Every structure is written in C-alpha cells, then in structure tokens.
Amino acid sequence: MKLLRTIRLDASDTFVFELAAAPGEWAVPGAFAFWDRDPAALEGKARAAFRAGFLGVASLGWSTLVQIVEASAAERAALVDALAQQLSAHFGAPDLAAARNAAEEEVAFAESLCSPPLDTLVAMHRAFDKGEVRETFRTLRLRAGQKPPRAFSFLEVEDDQPTEAVDLVGLAEQGRK
C-alpha cells in the first residue's frame, strides 16, 4: 500500500508555517485542523497552512509537499493510532473510539491520493468557497532521466489547475516601505 510522507526540498516551510513538519513524517491532508476556525478570517501563517498545508501527524506541523511512499500494513495501523491520539489530545475528540474512526477516515482519504507512482510529489490548494472547504491536488513527477528534486528544480505537473496569482515584486516593494 502507499501513503504520504512530508518532504522538504528547501527551508521555505520553516518560514511559511508557524510550525513546519519534519521531513519524513507521515502526513494527511488535515483540513480538520481548521474545523473550529473561520477560514475567511485566517491571516499570515495560519492562512498559509489552510491554503497549502499537509499535516504532519507526529508534530502537527505543516508541509507544502508530500511524497507518495510504500507503507506496510503495520505502518498504516500505527499511523491511524498516532492520528487518533492527536485527535483525542489536541482536537477535542469525545473519546478514543470516535478519534480512531475519524483517524481511519482521514488516513483512507490520504491513501486515496496515492494512485500515482511511488515518489510522486503531491501539492494541495485548499479554499473556502460558498461555505465549503474545497481541496484540489496536483501531482509533480520527475521528468524521464531527471535526478531527484532539489529546491527550485523544474518538474512536470499533472492535473494543472489555475492558481492564485502572487505579485512578488509588489510584495517586495511593500516590504521596503
């Protein structure tokens, strides 16, 4: 079976998110982390986590990218247990049985994202639209013969969706004022 692990190609996650997931953590999409917050009111690093973060289960930190990796049945079971513990300890699950059911659903959803080949990278865009949270996922694969990715390398993008436009020059000019 295949699951998601966090990956860090550069240090940007440590600047973008309040808490960055450690590289190699098991990960889930993690939209549940925002269940009690108004997405329209999120700002700064919390907004970045909402928009593009996968949740690292061990640290409850965020990662912009995850990698599809092979996992054993024992690793999957341990992931469900670890997520259930986090849901119980940090997200108000009424009891461990309810937390376990929710964890099983979230891990099954993460698993459903793993149909592309092993080592494929997955990115997410999460938005709040018409009262609903919507997630879109993109896969990034190495070009044939390309070495493993480093920061700022170019990858082939599948399922390309329009993304938000960011005016980097304008942001830089605002920062100088």
C-alpha positions, 0 to 999 in steps of 0.5 A: 500500500502507499501513503504520504510522507512530508518532504522538504526540498528547501527551508521555505516551510520553516518560514511559511508555517508557524510550525513546519513538519519534519521531513519524513513524517507521515502526513494527511491532508488535515483540513480538520485542523481548521474545523473550529476556525473561520477560514475567511478570517485566517491571516499570515501563517495560519492562512498559509497552512489552510491554503497549502498545508499537509499535516504532519501527524507526529508534530502537527506541523505543516508541509507544502509537499508530500511524497507518495511512499510504500507503507506496510500494513503495520505502518498504516495501523500505527499511523491511524493510532498516532492520528487518533491520539492527536485527535483525542489530545489536541482536537477535542475528540469525545473519546478514543473510539470516535478519534480512531474512526475519524483517524481511519477516515482521514488516513483512507482519504490520504491513501486515496491520493496515492494512485500515482507512482511511488515518489510522486510529489503531491501539492494541495490548494485548499479554499473556502468557497460558498461555505465549503472547504474545497481541496484540489491536488496536483501531482509533480513527477520527475521528468524521464532521466531527471535526478531527484528534486532539489529546491527550485528544480523544474518538474512536470505537473499533472492535473494543472489547475489555475492558481492564485496569482502572487505579485512578488515584486509588489510584495517586495516593494511593500516590504521596503516601505 
